């Protein structure tokens, strides 16, 4: 009977762990998920370093794209000094 109790305990722990996993899993919006599954998200090329990043993670200014905030700041700063 002890073995049965142990098995029951394991089963309950497993179920609790599964529920915990389900509740704590990051929620991905449906559209983003289908794009990720297809692997066909539009890519943007950074104006500064030419790194290609998904558009959802890139920063856009007009028709220029940047891979991160740092490059966005640098790019916009150098562009402004070029204009002046
Ligand atoms: Zn960049």
PDB file of the backbone (N, CA, C, O) and the ligand in Angstrom, with CONECT records:
HET     ZN  A 101       1
ATOM      1  N   UNK A   1       0.828  -1.215   0.000  1.00  0.00           N
ATOM      2  CA  UNK A   1       0.000   0.000   0.000  1.00  0.00           C
ATOM      3  C   UNK A   1       0.863   1.266   0.000  1.00  0.00           C
ATOM      4  O   UNK A   1       0.451   2.318  -0.489  1.00  0.00           O
ATOM      5  N   UNK A   2       2.067   1.135   0.560  1.00  0.00           N
ATOM      6  CA  UNK A   2       2.978   2.275   0.609  1.00  0.00           C
ATOM      7  C   UNK A   2       3.379   2.692  -0.818  1.00  0.00           C
ATOM      8  O   UNK A   2       3.461   3.879  -1.134  1.00  0.00           O
ATOM      9  N   UNK A   3       3.626   1.687  -1.663  1.00  0.00           N
ATOM     10  CA  UNK A   3       4.021   1.946  -3.051  1.00  0.00           C
ATOM     11  C   UNK A   3       2.904   2.703  -3.777  1.00  0.00           C
ATOM     12  O   UNK A   3       3.170   3.633  -4.538  1.00  0.00           O
ATOM     13  N   UNK A   4       1.673   2.303  -3.538  1.00  0.00           N
ATOM     14  CA  UNK A   4       0.529   2.966  -4.166  1.00  0.00           C
ATOM     15  C   UNK A   4       0.451   4.424  -3.753  1.00  0.00           C
ATOM     16  O   UNK A   4       0.181   5.296  -4.579  1.00  0.00           O
ATOM     17  N   UNK A   5       0.688   4.689  -2.469  1.00  0.00           N
ATOM     18  CA  UNK A   5       0.654   6.066  -1.969  1.00  0.00           C
ATOM     19  C   UNK A   5       1.762   6.894  -2.621  1.00  0.00           C
ATOM     20  O   UNK A   5       1.560   8.050  -2.992  1.00  0.00           O
ATOM     21  N   UNK A   6       2.924   6.281  -2.749  1.00  0.00           N
ATOM     22  CA  UNK A   6       4.047   6.979  -3.377  1.00  0.00           C
ATOM     23  C   UNK A   6       3.716   7.345  -4.823  1.00  0.00           C
ATOM     24  O   UNK A   6       3.970   8.463  -5.271  1.00  0.00           O
ATOM     25  N   UNK A   7       3.144   6.379  -5.540  1.00  0.00           N
ATOM     26  CA  UNK A   7       2.761   6.623  -6.934  1.00  0.00           C
ATOM     27  C   UNK A   7       1.744   7.759  -7.023  1.00  0.00           C
ATOM     28  O   UNK A   7       1.841   8.628  -7.889  1.00  0.00           O
ATOM     29  N   UNK A   8       0.775   7.738  -6.121  1.00  0.00           N
ATOM     30  CA  UNK A   8      -0.258   8.770  -6.094  1.00  0.00           C
ATOM     31  C   UNK A   8       0.381  10.143  -5.842  1.00  0.00           C
ATOM     32  O   UNK A   8       0.017  11.143  -6.461  1.00  0.00           O
ATOM     33  N   UNK A   9       1.337  10.156  -4.920  1.00  0.00           N
ATOM     34  CA  UNK A   9       2.039  11.396  -4.589  1.00  0.00           C
ATOM     35  C   UNK A   9       2.770  11.930  -5.817  1.00  0.00           C
ATOM     36  O   UNK A   9       2.709  13.123  -6.114  1.00  0.00           O
ATOM     37  N   UNK A  10       3.462  11.041  -6.527  1.00  0.00           N
ATOM     38  CA  UNK A  10       4.196  11.432  -7.731  1.00  0.00           C
ATOM     39  C   UNK A  10       3.233  11.971  -8.795  1.00  0.00           C
ATOM     40  O   UNK A  10       3.500  12.986  -9.440  1.00  0.00           O
ATOM     41  N   UNK A  11       2.116  11.273  -8.961  1.00  0.00           N
ATOM     42  CA  UNK A  11       1.140  11.692  -9.959  1.00  0.00           C
ATOM     43  C   UNK A  11       0.612  13.084  -9.636  1.00  0.00           C
ATOM     44  O   UNK A  11       0.467  13.920 -10.528  1.00  0.00           O
ATOM     45  N   UNK A  12       0.325  13.329  -8.363  1.00  0.00           N
ATOM     46  CA  UNK A  12      -0.201  14.634  -7.972  1.00  0.00           C
ATOM     47  C   UNK A  12       0.855  15.725  -8.168  1.00  0.00           C
ATOM     48  O   UNK A  12       0.545  16.830  -8.613  1.00  0.00           O
ATOM     49  N   UNK A  13       2.106  15.398  -7.828  1.00  0.00           N
ATOM     50  CA  UNK A  13       3.194  16.366  -8.012  1.00  0.00           C
ATOM     51  C   UNK A  13       3.354  16.696  -9.491  1.00  0.00           C
ATOM     52  O   UNK A  13       3.574  17.850  -9.860  1.00  0.00           O
ATOM     53  N   UNK A  14       3.241  15.674 -10.333  1.00  0.00           N
ATOM     54  CA  UNK A  14       3.385  15.865 -11.772  1.00  0.00           C
ATOM     55  C   UNK A  14       2.272  16.764 -12.310  1.00  0.00           C
ATOM     56  O   UNK A  14       2.522  17.677 -13.098  1.00  0.00           O
ATOM     57  N   UNK A  15       1.046  16.495 -11.877  1.00  0.00           N
ATOM     58  CA  UNK A  15      -0.093  17.297 -12.333  1.00  0.00           C
ATOM     59  C   UNK A  15       0.059  18.748 -11.861  1.00  0.00           C
ATOM     60  O   UNK A  15      -0.198  19.685 -12.617  1.00  0.00           O
ATOM     61  N   UNK A  16       0.478  18.918 -10.604  1.00  0.00           N
ATOM     62  CA  UNK A  16       0.668  20.275 -10.072  1.00  0.00           C
ATOM     63  C   UNK A  16       1.736  21.013 -10.881  1.00  0.00           C
ATOM     64  O   UNK A  16       1.602  22.204 -11.164  1.00  0.00           O
ATOM     65  N   UNK A  17       2.797  20.290 -11.250  1.00  0.00           N
ATOM     66  CA  UNK A  17       3.884  20.899 -12.021  1.00  0.00           C
ATOM     67  C   UNK A  17       3.392  21.311 -13.410  1.00  0.00           C
ATOM     68  O   UNK A  17       3.746  22.375 -13.918  1.00  0.00           O
ATOM     69  N   UNK A  18       2.558  20.437 -14.021  1.00  0.00           N
ATOM     70  CA  UNK A  18       2.014  20.741 -15.345  1.00  0.00           C
ATOM     71  C   UNK A  18       1.143  21.996 -15.298  1.00  0.00           C
ATOM     72  O   UNK A  18       1.233  22.865 -16.165  1.00  0.00           O
ATOM     73  N   UNK A  19       0.300  22.072 -14.267  1.00  0.00           N
ATOM     74  CA  UNK A  19      -0.584  23.234 -14.132  1.00  0.00           C
ATOM     75  C   UNK A  19       0.253  24.492 -13.911  1.00  0.00           C
ATOM     76  O   UNK A  19      -0.035  25.548 -14.475  1.00  0.00           O
ATOM     77  N   UNK A  20       1.283  24.367 -13.089  1.00  0.00           N
ATOM     78  CA  UNK A  20       2.162  25.504 -12.823  1.00  0.00           C
ATOM     79  C   UNK A  20       2.825  25.975 -14.122  1.00  0.00           C
ATOM     80  O   UNK A  20       2.900  27.175 -14.388  1.00  0.00           O
ATOM     81  N   UNK A  21       3.302  25.026 -14.923  1.00  0.00           N
ATOM     82  CA  UNK A  21       3.935  25.354 -16.201  1.00  0.00           C
ATOM     83  C   UNK A  21       2.957  26.095 -17.116  1.00  0.00           C
ATOM     84  O   UNK A  21       3.311  27.097 -17.738  1.00  0.00           O
ATOM     85  N   UNK A  22       1.736  25.592 -17.188  1.00  0.00           N
ATOM     86  CA  UNK A  22       0.724  26.197 -18.055  1.00  0.00           C
ATOM     87  C   UNK A  22       0.424  27.627 -17.619  1.00  0.00           C
ATOM     88  O   UNK A  22       0.262  28.518 -18.453  1.00  0.00           O
ATOM     89  N   UNK A  23       0.352  27.841 -16.298  1.00  0.00           N
ATOM     90  CA  UNK A  23      -0.005  29.157 -15.790  1.00  0.00           C
ATOM     91  C   UNK A  23       1.139  30.151 -15.941  1.00  0.00           C
ATOM     92  O   UNK A  23       0.899  31.344 -16.126  1.00  0.00           O
ATOM     93  N   UNK A  24       2.380  29.677 -15.866  1.00  0.00           N
ATOM     94  CA  UNK A  24       3.510  30.601 -15.893  1.00  0.00           C
ATOM     95  C   UNK A  24       4.118  30.753 -17.277  1.00  0.00           C
ATOM     96  O   UNK A  24       5.033  31.555 -17.462  1.00  0.00           O
ATOM     97  N   UNK A  25       3.617  29.981 -18.270  1.00  0.00           N
ATOM     98  CA  UNK A  25       4.160  30.107 -19.612  1.00  0.00           C
ATOM     99  C   UNK A  25       3.872  31.495 -20.176  1.00  0.00           C
ATOM    100  O   UNK A  25       2.763  32.004 -20.018  1.00  0.00           O
ATOM    101  N   UNK A  26       4.857  32.116 -20.834  1.00  0.00           N
ATOM    102  CA  UNK A  26       4.604  33.426 -21.425  1.00  0.00           C
ATOM    103  C   UNK A  26       3.547  33.339 -22.521  1.00  0.00           C
ATOM    104  O   UNK A  26       3.560  32.438 -23.360  1.00  0.00           O
ATOM    105  N   UNK A  27       2.640  34.296 -22.486  1.00  0.00           N
ATOM    106  CA  UNK A  27       1.575  34.280 -23.477  1.00  0.00           C
ATOM    107  C   UNK A  27       2.023  35.027 -24.731  1.00  0.00           C
ATOM    108  O   UNK A  27       2.455  36.178 -24.671  1.00  0.00           O
ATOM    109  N   UNK A  28       1.909  34.349 -25.850  1.00  0.00           N
ATOM    110  CA  UNK A  28       2.295  34.956 -27.129  1.00  0.00           C
ATOM    111  C   UNK A  28       1.016  35.275 -27.895  1.00  0.00           C
ATOM    112  O   UNK A  28       0.174  34.397 -28.085  1.00  0.00           O
ATOM    113  N   UNK A  29       0.865  36.510 -28.333  1.00  0.00           N
ATOM    114  CA  UNK A  29      -0.331  36.843 -29.118  1.00  0.00           C
ATOM    115  C   UNK A  29      -0.459  35.951 -30.345  1.00  0.00           C
ATOM    116  O   UNK A  29       0.543  35.568 -30.949  1.00  0.00           O
ATOM    117  N   UNK A  30      -1.696  35.621 -30.712  1.00  0.00           N
ATOM    118  CA  UNK A  30      -1.940  34.668 -31.792  1.00  0.00           C
ATOM    119  C   UNK A  30      -1.235  35.016 -33.085  1.00  0.00           C
ATOM    120  O   UNK A  30      -0.654  34.144 -33.731  1.00  0.00           O
ATOM    121  N   UNK A  31      -1.278  36.290 -33.472  1.00  0.00           N
ATOM    122  CA  UNK A  31      -0.688  36.696 -34.744  1.00  0.00           C
ATOM    123  C   UNK A  31       0.814  36.451 -34.731  1.00  0.00           C
ATOM    124  O   UNK A  31       1.380  35.893 -35.671  1.00  0.00           O
ATOM    125  N   UNK A  32       1.457  36.889 -33.624  1.00  0.00           N
ATOM    126  CA  UNK A  32       2.896  36.732 -33.522  1.00  0.00           C
ATOM    127  C   UNK A  32       3.271  35.253 -33.549  1.00  0.00           C
ATOM    128  O   UNK A  32       4.290  34.866 -34.121  1.00  0.00           O
ATOM    129  N   UNK A  33       2.419  34.427 -32.913  1.00  0.00           N
ATOM    130  CA  UNK A  33       2.734  33.007 -32.840  1.00  0.00           C
ATOM    131  C   UNK A  33       2.707  32.370 -34.229  1.00  0.00           C
ATOM    132  O   UNK A  33       3.591  31.585 -34.569  1.00  0.00           O
ATOM    133  N   UNK A  34       1.691  32.709 -35.034  1.00  0.00           N
ATOM    134  CA  UNK A  34       1.611  32.125 -36.368  1.00  0.00           C
ATOM    135  C   UNK A  34       2.779  32.600 -37.224  1.00  0.00           C
ATOM    136  O   UNK A  34       3.310  31.842 -38.036  1.00  0.00           O
ATOM    137  N   UNK A  35       3.180  33.868 -37.036  1.00  0.00           N
ATOM    138  CA  UNK A  35       4.323  34.371 -37.791  1.00  0.00           C
ATOM    139  C   UNK A  35       5.579  33.609 -37.398  1.00  0.00           C
ATOM    140  O   UNK A  35       6.408  33.271 -38.242  1.00  0.00           O
ATOM    141  N   UNK A  36       5.705  33.342 -36.088  1.00  0.00           N
ATOM    142  CA  UNK A  36       6.887  32.636 -35.612  1.00  0.00           C
ATOM    143  C   UNK A  36       6.893  31.213 -36.156  1.00  0.00           C
ATOM    144  O   UNK A  36       7.943  30.686 -36.522  1.00  0.00           O
ATOM    145  N   UNK A  37       5.699  30.585 -36.208  1.00  0.00           N
ATOM    146  CA  UNK A  37       5.611  29.221 -36.698  1.00  0.00           C
ATOM    147  C   UNK A  37       6.002  29.166 -38.175  1.00  0.00           C
ATOM    148  O   UNK A  37       6.707  28.258 -38.613  1.00  0.00           O
ATOM    149  N   UNK A  38       5.530  30.153 -38.927  1.00  0.00           N
ATOM    150  CA  UNK A  38       5.875  30.184 -40.346  1.00  0.00           C
ATOM    151  C   UNK A  38       7.310  30.629 -40.551  1.00  0.00           C
ATOM    152  O   UNK A  38       7.917  30.338 -41.582  1.00  0.00           O
ATOM    153  N   UNK A  39       7.861  31.346 -39.555  1.00  0.00           N
ATOM    154  CA  UNK A  39       9.225  31.851 -39.664  1.00  0.00           C
ATOM    155  C   UNK A  39       9.343  32.893 -40.744  1.00  0.00           C
ATOM    156  O   UNK A  39      10.388  33.024 -41.380  1.00  0.00           O
ATOM    157  N   UNK A  40       8.258  33.650 -40.958  1.00  0.00           N
ATOM    158  CA  UNK A  40       8.242  34.565 -42.089  1.00  0.00           C
ATOM    159  C   UNK A  40       8.007  36.005 -41.647  1.00  0.00           C
ATOM    160  O   UNK A  40       7.370  36.783 -42.358  1.00  0.00           O
ATOM    161  N   UNK A  41       8.522  36.355 -40.478  1.00  0.00           N
ATOM    162  CA  UNK A  41       8.336  37.728 -40.035  1.00  0.00           C
ATOM    163  C   UNK A  41       9.202  38.662 -40.881  1.00  0.00           C
ATOM    164  O   UNK A  41      10.340  38.335 -41.217  1.00  0.00           O
ATOM    165  N   UNK A  42       8.649  39.822 -41.216  1.00  0.00           N
ATOM    166  CA  UNK A  42       9.406  40.793 -42.003  1.00  0.00           C
ATOM    167  C   UNK A  42      10.647  41.235 -41.232  1.00  0.00           C
ATOM    168  O   UNK A  42      10.584  41.516 -40.035  1.00  0.00           O
ATOM    169  N   UNK A  43      11.758  41.291 -41.928  1.00  0.00           N
ATOM    170  CA  UNK A  43      13.002  41.704 -41.300  1.00  0.00           C
ATOM    171  C   UNK A  43      13.324  43.133 -41.711  1.00  0.00           C
ATOM    172  O   UNK A  43      12.995  43.572 -42.813  1.00  0.00           O
ATOM    173  N   UNK A  44      13.973  43.847 -40.799  1.00  0.00           N
ATOM    174  CA  UNK A  44      14.407  45.206 -41.084  1.00  0.00           C
ATOM    175  C   UNK A  44      15.919  45.266 -40.920  1.00  0.00           C
ATOM    176  O   UNK A  44      16.484  44.631 -40.030  1.00  0.00           O
ATOM    177  N   UNK A  45      16.568  46.039 -41.792  1.00  0.00           N
ATOM    178  CA  UNK A  45      18.024  46.143 -41.706  1.00  0.00           C
ATOM    179  C   UNK A  45      18.399  47.441 -40.997  1.00  0.00           C
ATOM    180  O   UNK A  45      17.923  48.522 -41.346  1.00  0.00           O
ATOM    181  N   UNK A  46      19.254  47.309 -40.005  1.00  0.00           N
ATOM    182  CA  UNK A  46      19.683  48.477 -39.233  1.00  0.00           C
ATOM    183  C   UNK A  46      20.447  49.433 -40.147  1.00  0.00           C
ATOM    184  O   UNK A  46      21.348  49.027 -40.880  1.00  0.00           O
ATOM    185  N   UNK A  47      20.065  50.723 -40.089  1.00  0.00           N
ATOM    186  CA  UNK A  47      20.712  51.736 -40.927  1.00  0.00           C
ATOM    187  C   UNK A  47      22.174  51.910 -40.533  1.00  0.00           C
ATOM    188  O   UNK A  47      23.008  52.280 -41.359  1.00  0.00           O
ATOM    189  N   UNK A  48      22.477  51.641 -39.272  1.00  0.00           N
ATOM    190  CA  UNK A  48      23.824  51.905 -38.770  1.00  0.00           C
ATOM    191  C   UNK A  48      24.760  50.716 -38.958  1.00  0.00           C
ATOM    192  O   UNK A  48      25.860  50.874 -39.488  1.00  0.00           O
ATOM    193  N   UNK A  49      24.337  49.527 -38.530  1.00  0.00           N
ATOM    194  CA  UNK A  49      25.267  48.387 -38.544  1.00  0.00           C
ATOM    195  C   UNK A  49      24.823  47.291 -39.511  1.00  0.00           C
ATOM    196  O   UNK A  49      25.489  46.262 -39.626  1.00  0.00           O
ATOM    197  N   UNK A  50      23.697  47.502 -40.213  1.00  0.00           N
ATOM    198  CA  UNK A  50      23.209  46.572 -41.235  1.00  0.00           C
ATOM    199  C   UNK A  50      22.782  45.222 -40.656  1.00  0.00           C
ATOM    200  O   UNK A  50      22.607  44.257 -41.400  1.00  0.00           O
ATOM    201  N   UNK A  51      22.615  45.152 -39.337  1.00  0.00           N
ATOM    202  CA  UNK A  51      22.118  43.927 -38.721  1.00  0.00           C
ATOM    203  C   UNK A  51      20.637  43.765 -39.044  1.00  0.00           C
ATOM    204  O   UNK A  51      19.878  44.734 -39.003  1.00  0.00           O
ATOM    205  N   UNK A  52      20.225  42.532 -39.368  1.00  0.00           N
ATOM    206  CA  UNK A  52      18.828  42.299 -39.694  1.00  0.00           C
ATOM    207  C   UNK A  52      18.084  41.797 -38.469  1.00  0.00           C
ATOM    208  O   UNK A  52      18.454  40.782 -37.879  1.00  0.00           O
ATOM    209  N   UNK A  53      17.034  42.512 -38.091  1.00  0.00           N
ATOM    210  CA  UNK A  53      16.235  42.150 -36.920  1.00  0.00           C
ATOM    211  C   UNK A  53      14.767  42.111 -37.327  1.00  0.00           C
ATOM    212  O   UNK A  53      14.374  42.791 -38.275  1.00  0.00           O
ATOM    213  N   UNK A  54      13.949  41.326 -36.626  1.00  0.00           N
ATOM    214  CA  UNK A  54      12.515  41.328 -36.905  1.00  0.00           C
ATOM    215  C   UNK A  54      11.943  42.722 -36.704  1.00  0.00           C
ATOM    216  O   UNK A  54      12.328  43.430 -35.774  1.00  0.00           O
ATOM    217  N   UNK A  55      11.024  43.113 -37.578  1.00  0.00           N
ATOM    218  CA  UNK A  55      10.471  44.473 -37.512  1.00  0.00           C
ATOM    219  C   UNK A  55       9.816  44.771 -36.168  1.00  0.00           C
ATOM    220  O   UNK A  55       9.793  45.915 -35.713  1.00  0.00           O
ATOM    221  N   UNK A  56       9.278  43.710 -35.534  1.00  0.00           N
ATOM    222  CA  UNK A  56       8.619  43.929 -34.246  1.00  0.00           C
ATOM    223  C   UNK A  56       9.624  44.334 -33.177  1.00  0.00           C
ATOM    224  O   UNK A  56       9.243  44.908 -32.157  1.00  0.00           O
ATOM    225  N   UNK A  57      10.915  44.039 -33.399  1.00  0.00           N
ATOM    226  CA  UNK A  57      11.939  44.400 -32.417  1.00  0.00           C
ATOM    227  C   UNK A  57      12.754  45.602 -32.870  1.00  0.00           C
ATOM    228  O   UNK A  57      13.525  46.153 -32.084  1.00  0.00           O
ATOM    229  N   UNK A  58      12.597  46.017 -34.120  1.00  0.00           N
ATOM    230  CA  UNK A  58      13.388  47.124 -34.639  1.00  0.00           C
ATOM    231  C   UNK A  58      12.720  48.454 -34.305  1.00  0.00           C
ATOM    232  O   UNK A  58      11.532  48.505 -33.987  1.00  0.00           O
ATOM    233  N   UNK A  59      13.505  49.529 -34.382  1.00  0.00           N
ATOM    234  CA  UNK A  59      12.986  50.874 -34.144  1.00  0.00           C
ATOM    235  C   UNK A  59      12.967  51.591 -35.484  1.00  0.00           C
ATOM    236  O   UNK A  59      13.975  51.634 -36.189  1.00  0.00           O
ATOM    237  N   UNK A  60      11.808  52.158 -35.832  1.00  0.00           N
ATOM    238  CA  UNK A  60      11.672  52.801 -37.127  1.00  0.00           C
ATOM    239  C   UNK A  60      11.572  54.306 -36.957  1.00  0.00           C
ATOM    240  O   UNK A  60      10.894  54.796 -36.053  1.00  0.00           O
ATOM    241  N   UNK A  61      12.257  55.041 -37.838  1.00  0.00           N
ATOM    242  CA  UNK A  61      12.110  56.486 -37.935  1.00  0.00           C
ATOM    243  C   UNK A  61      12.005  56.797 -39.417  1.00  0.00           C
ATOM    244  O   UNK A  61      12.981  56.678 -40.157  1.00  0.00           O
ATOM    245  N   UNK A  62      10.806  57.199 -39.846  1.00  0.00           N
ATOM    246  CA  UNK A  62      10.599  57.404 -41.273  1.00  0.00           C
ATOM    247  C   UNK A  62      10.804  56.088 -42.000  1.00  0.00           C
ATOM    248  O   UNK A  62      10.145  55.095 -41.690  1.00  0.00           O
ATOM    249  N   UNK A  63      11.727  56.073 -42.981  1.00  0.00           N
ATOM    250  CA  UNK A  63      11.985  54.821 -43.697  1.00  0.00           C
ATOM    251  C   UNK A  63      13.279  54.176 -43.219  1.00  0.00           C
ATOM    252  O   UNK A  63      13.779  53.235 -43.836  1.00  0.00           O
ATOM    253  N   UNK A  64      13.815  54.687 -42.117  1.00  0.00           N
ATOM    254  CA  UNK A  64      15.048  54.106 -41.577  1.00  0.00           C
ATOM    255  C   UNK A  64      14.727  53.190 -40.406  1.00  0.00           C
ATOM    256  O   UNK A  64      13.833  53.462 -39.605  1.00  0.00           O
ATOM    257  N   UNK A  65      15.484  52.088 -40.326  1.00  0.00           N
ATOM    258  CA  UNK A  65      15.290  51.117 -39.253  1.00  0.00           C
ATOM    259  C   UNK A  65      16.569  50.976 -38.451  1.00  0.00           C
ATOM    260  O   UNK A  65      17.675  51.099 -38.979  1.00  0.00           O
ATOM    261  N   UNK A  66      16.394  50.715 -37.164  1.00  0.00           N
ATOM    262  CA  UNK A  66      17.559  50.502 -36.300  1.00  0.00           C
ATOM    263  C   UNK A  66      17.345  49.246 -35.469  1.00  0.00           C
ATOM    264  O   UNK A  66      16.220  48.903 -35.104  1.00  0.00           O
ATOM    265  N   UNK A  67      18.466  48.558 -35.174  1.00  0.00           N
ATOM    266  CA  UNK A  67      18.376  47.290 -34.464  1.00  0.00           C
ATOM    267  C   UNK A  67      18.138  47.492 -32.978  1.00  0.00           C
ATOM    268  O   UNK A  67      17.558  46.628 -32.321  1.00  0.00           O
ATOM    269  N   UNK A  68      18.583  48.635 -32.433  1.00  0.00           N
ATOM    270  CA  UNK A  68      18.445  48.870 -30.996  1.00  0.00           C
ATOM    271  C   UNK A  68      18.384  50.374 -30.744  1.00  0.00           C
ATOM    272  O   UNK A  68      18.609  51.184 -31.644  1.00  0.00           O
ATOM    273  N   UNK A  69      18.074  50.724 -29.493  1.00  0.00           N
ATOM    274  CA  UNK A  69      17.908  52.123 -29.141  1.00  0.00           C
ATOM    275  C   UNK A  69      19.227  52.888 -29.295  1.00  0.00           C
ATOM    276  O   UNK A  69      19.238  54.042 -29.723  1.00  0.00           O
ATOM    277  N   UNK A  70      20.330  52.236 -28.944  1.00  0.00           N
ATOM    278  CA  UNK A  70      21.643  52.865 -29.062  1.00  0.00           C
ATOM    279  C   UNK A  70      21.910  53.311 -30.493  1.00  0.00           C
ATOM    280  O   UNK A  70      22.316  54.447 -30.737  1.00  0.00           O
ATOM    281  N   UNK A  71      21.677  52.406 -31.433  1.00  0.00           N
ATOM    282  CA  UNK A  71      21.949  52.720 -32.834  1.00  0.00           C
ATOM    283  C   UNK A  71      20.956  53.742 -33.366  1.00  0.00           C
ATOM    284  O   UNK A  71      21.281  54.553 -34.233  1.00  0.00           O
ATOM    285  N   UNK A  72      19.736  53.689 -32.830  1.00  0.00           N
ATOM    286  CA  UNK A  72      18.742  54.685 -33.231  1.00  0.00           C
ATOM    287  C   UNK A  72      19.216  56.067 -32.838  1.00  0.00           C
ATOM    288  O   UNK A  72      19.146  57.007 -33.630  1.00  0.00           O
ATOM    289  N   UNK A  73      19.712  56.191 -31.576  1.00  0.00           N
ATOM    290  CA  UNK A  73      20.205  57.489 -31.098  1.00  0.00           C
ATOM    291  C   UNK A  73      21.393  57.943 -31.933  1.00  0.00           C
ATOM    292  O   UNK A  73      21.442  59.086 -32.388  1.00  0.00           O
ATOM    293  N   UNK A  74      22.358  57.032 -32.134  1.00  0.00           N
ATOM    294  CA  UNK A  74      23.549  57.390 -32.923  1.00  0.00           C
ATOM    295  C   UNK A  74      23.168  57.782 -34.340  1.00  0.00           C
ATOM    296  O   UNK A  74      23.647  58.788 -34.863  1.00  0.00           O
ATOM    297  N   UNK A  75      22.310  56.990 -34.956  1.00  0.00           N
ATOM    298  CA  UNK A  75      21.914  57.240 -36.332  1.00  0.00           C
ATOM    299  C   UNK A  75      21.208  58.569 -36.485  1.00  0.00           C
ATOM    300  O   UNK A  75      21.494  59.334 -37.407  1.00  0.00           O
ATOM    301  N   UNK A  76      20.276  58.845 -35.571  1.00  0.00           N
ATOM    302  CA  UNK A  76      19.533  60.096 -35.677  1.00  0.00           C
ATOM    303  C   UNK A  76      20.426  61.293 -35.373  1.00  0.00           C
ATOM    304  O   UNK A  76      20.246  62.366 -35.948  1.00  0.00           O
ATOM    305  N   UNK A  77      21.393  61.109 -34.466  1.00  0.00           N
ATOM    306  CA  UNK A  77      22.316  62.192 -34.127  1.00  0.00           C
ATOM    307  C   UNK A  77      23.195  62.527 -35.338  1.00  0.00           C
ATOM    308  O   UNK A  77      23.361  63.694 -35.692  1.00  0.00           O
ATOM    309  N   UNK A  78      23.759  61.475 -35.973  1.00  0.00           N
ATOM    310  CA  UNK A  78      24.660  61.735 -37.106  1.00  0.00           C
ATOM    311  C   UNK A  78      23.873  62.294 -38.284  1.00  0.00           C
ATOM    312  O   UNK A  78      24.390  63.097 -39.061  1.00  0.00           O
ATOM    313  N   UNK A  79      22.607  61.861 -38.414  1.00  0.00           N
ATOM    314  CA  UNK A  79      21.806  62.363 -39.518  1.00  0.00           C
ATOM    315  C   UNK A  79      21.511  63.849 -39.328  1.00  0.00           C
ATOM    316  O   UNK A  79      21.535  64.632 -40.277  1.00  0.00           O
ATOM    317  N   UNK A  80      21.230  64.222 -38.056  1.00  0.00           N
ATOM    318  CA  UNK A  80      20.940  65.613 -37.773  1.00  0.00           C
ATOM    319  C   UNK A  80      22.167  66.494 -38.034  1.00  0.00           C
ATOM    320  O   UNK A  80      22.051  67.598 -38.566  1.00  0.00           O
ATOM    321  N   UNK A  81      23.354  65.979 -37.646  1.00  0.00           N
ATOM    322  CA  UNK A  81      24.563  66.779 -37.870  1.00  0.00           C
ATOM    323  C   UNK A  81      24.888  66.858 -39.368  1.00  0.00           C
ATOM    324  O   UNK A  81      25.491  67.832 -39.818  1.00  0.00           O
ATOM    325  N   UNK A  82      24.490  65.841 -40.137  1.00  0.00           N
ATOM    326  CA  UNK A  82      24.694  65.892 -41.585  1.00  0.00           C
ATOM    327  C   UNK A  82      23.780  66.935 -42.232  1.00  0.00           C
ATOM    328  O   UNK A  82      24.168  67.637 -43.166  1.00  0.00           O
ATOM    329  N   UNK A  83      22.541  67.012 -41.700  1.00  0.00           N
ATOM    330  CA  UNK A  83      21.586  67.960 -42.251  1.00  0.00           C
ATOM    331  C   UNK A  83      22.032  69.401 -42.008  1.00  0.00           C
ATOM    332  O   UNK A  83      21.869  70.266 -42.869  1.00  0.00           O
ATOM    333  N   UNK A  84      22.594  69.645 -40.830  1.00  0.00           N
ATOM    334  CA  UNK A  84      22.936  71.016 -40.440  1.00  0.00           C
ATOM    335  C   UNK A  84      24.166  71.529 -41.208  1.00  0.00           C
ATOM    336  O   UNK A  84      24.592  72.665 -41.003  1.00  0.00           O
TER     337      UNK A  84
HETATM  338 ZN    ZN A 101      22.448  48.465 -35.402  1.00  0.00          ZN
END
